[in-house]
Structures are given as C-alpha cells and as structure tokens.
Amino acid sequence: MKWSEICNRYPSHFVLVEALKAVSSNRVRTIEEMTVVESYDNPLQAWEGYKRHHKENLEREFYVFHTSKQEIEVIEEYFSGVYRA
C-alpha cells in the first residue's frame, strides 16, 4: 500500500507498518510500499506493538506513524555504542 491509501483506510489512527519496499538516500529512508500490521488509538499501545513485533522479527522493518501526517519521513540514525541483550 501507499501512505495515502493507509491514511484513507485508517483515519486518525496510529499504525504499525512494515516496509515492503524502501530506499535510502542522504540518511533519509523513503518507504515506497508498506503494509499495516496493526492500528491503534493510543500511542503507548502502538509502541508496545512495535516492540513486540520487532523483538519477534528482527530482520523485518517496522515503523509507527500517525495517519494525520500527510507525508512520512524516516531519518536514519546510526548507533555507535555497546548493545546489551
């Protein structure tokens, strides 16, 4: 789905999406195709859903957005520290 389709289908919701097709350029990740994994009314529930899905599927690319946004933008940040499991 495209972002505009998601906004029309889930107005005024937080959505957990999985990027199916995405490209990076100048530290900006552009999601060209995505699918809705879950939708939420509450941002805390959305982040809990994100953490649960991310923990179970580390290789998949998940994001949480609110459908009131006309456009979505993901700025890539690089982690350069120690990670503890």
Disulfide bonds with the S-S distance in Angstrom:
none
